């Protein structure tokens, strides 16, 4: 088995990132640093990534978590804050999140120990759509909706066109559904800020065709084979 496939099968990351880690000297085989990504791993070899021994998972696990507010989307946090790993501690597999949600954003988060699957879902070129429901301050006018749909400038770059639907408008605020395929840091919040609306609450409700449904915050379920296949086969639609 090639080194990058071995690392991905261990759930560390996707194959492309595994190649980067190897080139940067973060990988050892049998105690020796290896910087050539194309090395083959023989039975009995010991592989270490960032000083930790890894081995391919015997079974891949794919779950959907409804992330509550206040949880960090990382495996650990140096400041001692709760992470999404605390919510799935009963699973006998070393999972990691596919993409991120910031601490204040709730909703659908996929977690797995399959590095290749994670790369296929998260890679920008795949354009897997994510749907969010945002509660924002103020009035979201037709003009602002049109700007969001066309794309707005965020940190020097114009966002890709988005699907935007005004669900509810009151005198003090609005509820808006927005569907994007990019994954920039806090992108949805920054898009609303760019048109003059502060985001009060944000929930991711879907990734591709997979929806959060009635899953309660802090709970998780396994993805079905059909759901897994839909993400792998996703072509942006």
Secondary structure, DSSP 8 states (H G I E B T S, - for coil): -BHHHHHHHTTS--HHHHHHHHHTT-EEETTEE---TT-B--TT--EEETTEEE---SS--EEEEEE-TT-BSSS--TT---BGGGGSTTSSS--EESS---TTEEEEEEEES-HHHHHHHH-GGG---EEEEEEEES---HHHHHHHHH--EETTEE----EEEEEEE-SSEEEEEEEES---TTHHHHHHHHTT--EEEEEEEEETTEE-TT--TT-EEE--HHHHHHHHS----
